[in-house]
Amino acid sequence: MIAKDARSNRVTVGPRDALATQAVAVRGARLHRAGAEVDAVKLRYRSRPVACRVAGDPEPGAHPRLELELADAVDGGAAPGQTACLLAGDVVVGYGTISA
């Protein structure tokens, strides 16, 4: 912990860049196309798509867990419980719930 501010109910635990990640795990995933076709992911409703690839190039269907390798680090954009929307261009080709 770096600082506490009781008035704003805020605790600072580290620098923002410490939240950056280049890998995101999703659970309960469904692919409508092969994993090799996924080229981006939206990690939040109002966020821009982030270039990515799905590790292992899985086949279409249900998957208990998928690993996404992001082309660029994302600052705190991978919030557990949010839906990861998997894209091929501007077409939705899969989804999953971001894991902790």
C-alpha positions in Angstrom: 0.0 0.0 0.0 1.4 3.4 -1.0 -1.3 5.7 0.5 -4.7 6.0 2.1 -7.3 8.7 1.8 -10.2 8.2 4.2 -12.2 11.2 2.8 -12.4 9.7 -0.7 -12.4 6.1 0.6 -9.4 5.4 -1.6 -6.4 3.1 -1.1 -3.4 3.3 -3.4 -1.6 -0.1 -3.7 0.9 0.5 -6.5 1.6 2.3 -9.8 -0.9 2.0 -12.6 1.5 0.3 -14.9 1.6 -2.6 -12.3 -1.9 -3.4 -13.5 -0.8 -3.9 -17.1 -1.3 -7.4 -18.5 -0.6 -9.1 -21.9 -2.4 -12.4 -21.1 -6.1 -12.9 -20.2 -7.8 -16.1 -19.2 -11.4 -16.6 -20.0 -13.7 -19.3 -18.6 -16.9 -20.8 -20.0 -15.8 -19.8 -23.5 -17.7 -20.4 -26.8 -16.0 -20.2 -30.2 -18.2 -20.0 -33.3 -15.1 -20.2 -35.5 -11.6 -21.7 -35.1 -9.4 -19.9 -32.5 -6.9 -19.1 -35.3 -9.5 -16.7 -36.8 -9.7 -14.6 -33.6 -7.7 -11.4 -34.2 -9.0 -9.1 -31.4 -10.9 -8.9 -28.1 -13.0 -6.3 -26.4 -12.4 -6.5 -22.7 -15.0 -3.9 -21.7 -18.2 -2.6 -23.3 -16.8 0.8 -24.2 -13.3 -0.2 -24.9 -11.5 -0.5 -28.2 -10.7 -3.9 -29.5 -7.2 -5.1 -28.6 -5.2 -7.3 -31.0 -4.8 -10.8 -29.7 -4.5 -14.5 -30.5 -6.0 -17.5 -28.8 -3.3 -19.8 -27.4 -3.4 -23.3 -28.9 -5.7 -22.4 -31.8 -8.7 -24.3 -30.5 -11.6 -25.6 -32.6 -15.1 -24.1 -32.6 -17.3 -25.1 -29.7 -17.4 -24.9 -25.9 -14.2 -24.6 -23.9 -13.9 -24.5 -20.1 -10.9 -22.2 -20.4 -9.0 -20.2 -23.0 -5.9 -18.1 -22.8 -5.7 -14.9 -24.8 -2.3 -13.4 -25.7 -2.6 -9.7 -26.2 -0.4 -7.9 -28.7 -0.1 -4.8 -26.3 -0.3 -4.6 -22.6 -3.7 -3.4 -21.2 -3.9 -1.3 -18.1 -6.5 -2.8 -15.8 -8.8 -3.5 -18.7 -9.2 -7.2 -17.8 -11.7 -7.2 -15.0 -12.7 -10.6 -13.7 -16.4 -11.2 -14.3 -16.6 -9.1 -17.4 -17.4 -10.7 -20.8 -14.5 -10.9 -23.3 -15.9 -10.5 -26.8 -13.7 -12.3 -29.3 -13.6 -10.8 -32.8 -12.5 -11.7 -36.4 -12.3 -8.2 -37.9 -15.6 -6.6 -36.8 -17.5 -9.9 -36.5 -18.1 -11.5 -33.1 -16.9 -15.1 -33.3 -16.8 -16.0 -29.6 -17.0 -15.0 -26.0 -16.1 -15.9 -22.5 -16.0 -14.6 -18.9 -12.7 -13.1 -17.8 -11.2 -15.1 -15.0 -9.5 -13.8 -11.8 
